[in-house]
Structure formats: C-alpha cells, structure tokens
Amino acid sequence: MASTTTTTRLLIQTHHMTSKAKIRSLTLSAAKHRLSVVLKTGKPPGIMLAEGPAASVQQWMGHVRRLRYKDYRLMKTEEVSCPEGKGLAGIVEPGKVLEIDELKAFARFLGDNHDDGNLVNWWRRGMGFVGEDK
C-alpha cells in the first residue's frame, strides 16, 4: 500500500503574469523552497499553483506578495493528503516551475497528468469555476 503525505497547496490569481523578471524571481524562490509550481503566464488571468511543505509555501507566498502583482488574490490554500507520487509533486518535480500560457492548456495539463482528477477538480473549485459540491 502506498504511503500518504500531507502537503500544503496554494492557489493565487493575479491580473496577468508577463514580467520575465518577476517570473524568474518566482522560479528562483520555488527552487530555494523546494516547491512544485505551475504558472499560467501571459494574458489574464495569471495563476500560480504551488505545493510543498507548509513553512515553505508560506515563505513563497510572502515572496509573491512582495512582487506586488496587480489584482493579487489568494484563492485557496489548504493542507492536502496525497498518496506518494501524486498531487502536484507527482507531475512537477519539487524545486521546479512549469509555465503554461493558456488557461485551457493549464486545465488540460492538470487533468491529463493527474489520473484521478483530484488536482484539476481542486483547482476548478478554488477558481470558482464549479461549486464546492462538484
């Protein structure tokens, strides 16, 4: 039987993410804190999905706030239990950042790479695309 781990998952929405300097800064901070991160960059909305140890997620979130993104909104943060090798860390190596430039591709990536659908459903609820009962 696979062991489960508890990790913190964070979802942030901004107006957009186009500054290469800010994206590079987020990438360096994610590597420093050993977080798995997926960014939706380019035209609005900007989305940041991060997963890792609670203290690291909090430090990374502080870094994001200091970058002063327009329309910064913390959409959702919570502790989640995932089987080993599942969750965001199962598809994005801790310390790495994946950039996706279209919202549909972002959703498709989360759905295609997480076979039981928990991650994409968590993201859809956090963004307000579906109700909490879905």
C-alpha positions in Angstrom: 0.0 0.0 0.0 1.3 3.4 -1.0 2.1 5.8 1.9 0.3 9.2 2.0 1.9 12.5 2.7 0.4 15.8 3.9 1.4 18.9 2.0 0.2 22.4 1.6 -1.4 23.5 -1.7 -1.8 27.2 -2.6 -3.7 28.9 -5.4 -3.2 32.6 -6.3 -4.8 34.6 -9.1 -3.4 37.9 -10.5 -4.4 40.1 -13.3 -1.6 38.8 -15.6 1.9 37.5 -15.4 4.1 38.9 -18.2 7.2 40.2 -16.4 10.1 37.9 -17.2 12.0 39.3 -14.2 9.1 38.5 -11.8 8.7 35.0 -13.2 12.4 34.4 -12.9 12.2 35.6 -9.3 9.3 33.2 -8.6 11.3 30.4 -10.2 14.4 31.0 -8.0 12.2 31.2 -4.9 10.4 28.0 -5.7 13.8 26.3 -6.2 15.0 27.7 -2.9 11.9 26.4 -1.0 11.7 23.1 -2.9 8.1 23.7 -4.2 6.3 22.3 -7.1 4.8 25.2 -9.0 2.7 25.6 -12.2 2.2 29.1 -13.6 -0.3 30.4 -16.1 1.6 33.2 -17.7 0.8 35.7 -20.4 -2.5 37.4 -20.9 -5.1 37.5 -18.0 -5.6 35.8 -15.7 -2.2 35.0 -14.1 -2.4 31.8 -12.0 0.1 30.3 -9.5 -0.4 26.8 -8.2 2.2 25.7 -5.6 2.6 22.7 -3.4 5.1 21.7 -0.7 5.8 21.9 3.0 3.7 24.4 4.9 6.5 26.7 6.0 8.0 26.8 2.5 4.6 27.6 0.9 4.1 30.5 3.4 7.6 31.9 2.7 7.0 31.6 -1.1 3.6 33.3 -0.8 5.3 36.2 1.1 7.8 36.5 -1.8 4.8 36.6 -4.3 3.2 39.4 -2.3 6.4 41.4 -2.3 6.4 41.3 -6.1 3.2 43.4 -6.0 1.2 41.7 -8.7 -1.9 43.6 -9.9 -5.2 42.2 -8.5 -3.4 39.7 -6.3 -6.0 37.3 -4.8 -5.3 34.3 -2.6 -8.0 31.9 -4.0 -7.4 28.9 -1.8 -4.8 27.3 0.5 -5.2 24.1 2.4 -3.4 21.0 3.7 -4.0 18.0 1.5 -3.2 14.3 1.9 -1.9 12.7 -1.3 -0.6 9.2 -2.0 3.2 9.2 -2.5 3.9 10.4 -6.1 0.5 12.1 -6.6 -0.6 15.7 -6.3 1.4 18.4 -7.9 4.7 17.0 -6.8 3.9 13.9 -8.8 3.9 15.8 -12.1 6.3 18.8 -11.4 9.5 17.9 -9.6 9.9 19.8 -6.3 12.0 22.9 -6.9 10.8 23.3 -10.4 8.4 25.6 -12.1 6.3 24.9 -15.2 5.0 27.8 -17.3 1.8 27.4 -19.4 0.5 30.3 -21.4 -3.2 29.4 -22.0 -6.0 28.7 -19.5 -7.4 25.7 -21.4 -3.9 24.2 -21.6 -3.4 24.8 -17.9 -6.6 22.9 -17.1 -5.8 20.2 -19.6 -2.3 19.7 -18.1 -3.7 19.3 -14.6 -6.4 16.9 -15.8 -4.2 14.8 -18.1 -1.4 14.4 -15.7 -3.4 13.5 -12.6 -5.3 10.3 -13.3 -7.9 10.5 -10.5 -8.9 14.1 -11.3 -8.4 15.4 -7.7 -5.9 18.1 -8.6 -7.9 19.6 -11.5 -11.1 19.5 -9.5 -9.4 21.2 -6.6 -8.2 23.9 -8.9 -11.6 24.4 -10.6 -13.3 24.7 -7.2 -10.6 27.1 -6.0 -11.0 29.3 -9.0 -14.8 29.4 -8.6 -15.4 27.6 -11.9 -17.6 25.0 -10.1 -19.3 24.8 -6.8 -17.8 23.1 -3.8 -20.2 20.1 -4.1 -18.7 19.1 -7.5 
